[in-house]
Amino acid sequence: MKKYHFTFDKMNKNKNLKKFLLKKYKNYSPKKCKVIVVLGGDGFMLQTLKKYQKYGKPFYGVNRGSYGFLMNKFENYDVTKKISNAKNITVSPLEMSVKNFHLTN
């Protein structure tokens, strides 16, 4: 069985799903899991990527927000099946440096 770490956005529509998934699957720590499963919207996915990138684990996003450009469509409760059928992609982060200075006359 796969080891997952689930992280849920605090939306009302996630309450029942959270109860169900945490009853069905053990929630491992991010350090000990094999996949980090993110349930929420794109913004929550970006927050989670930033928070847990240090563990070097793959992420699987399930859209529970509005649009879900970065997320997979929520279709059923079989997380293992959905993840095993998923295709791996690599996202390279965009980095930027900014310097602030004042021009004097």
TADA-V189495 format. One record per backbone hydrogen bond with DSSP energy under -0.5 kcal/mol. CO is the residue of the C=O (numbers start at 1). NH is the residue of the N-H. E is the energy in kcal/mol with one decimal. If there is no record, write none. Layout:
CO|NH|E  CO|NH|E
This chain:
2|4|-0.6  3|34|-3.3  3|35|-1.6  4|6|-0.5  4|28|-2.6  5|37|-2.9  7|39|-2.7  11|14|-1.5  12|15|-1.7  14|18|-3.0  15|19|-2.1  16|20|-2.4  17|21|-2.9  18|22|-2.4  19|23|-1.1  20|24|-2.0  21|25|-3.0  26|4|-0.6  26|28|-1.0  29|32|-0.6  29|33|-1.5  34|58|-0.8  35|5|-2.1  35|37|-0.6  36|38|-0.6  36|60|-2.7  37|7|-2.4  37|39|-0.5  38|40|-0.6  38|62|-3.4  39|9|-2.7  40|64|-2.6  40|65|-0.9  41|45|-2.1  42|46|-2.4  43|47|-2.2  44|48|-2.5  45|49|-2.7  46|50|-2.0  47|51|-2.2  48|52|-2.7  49|53|-1.3  52|55|-1.9  53|56|-1.6  58|36|-2.7  60|38|-2.6  61|72|-2.4  62|40|-2.0  68|71|-0.5  72|63|-3.4  73|75|-0.6  77|79|-1.5  78|82|-2.1  79|83|-2.6  80|84|-2.3  81|85|-1.5  83|86|-0.9  90|92|-0.5  91|93|-0.5  93|95|-0.5  99|101|-0.5
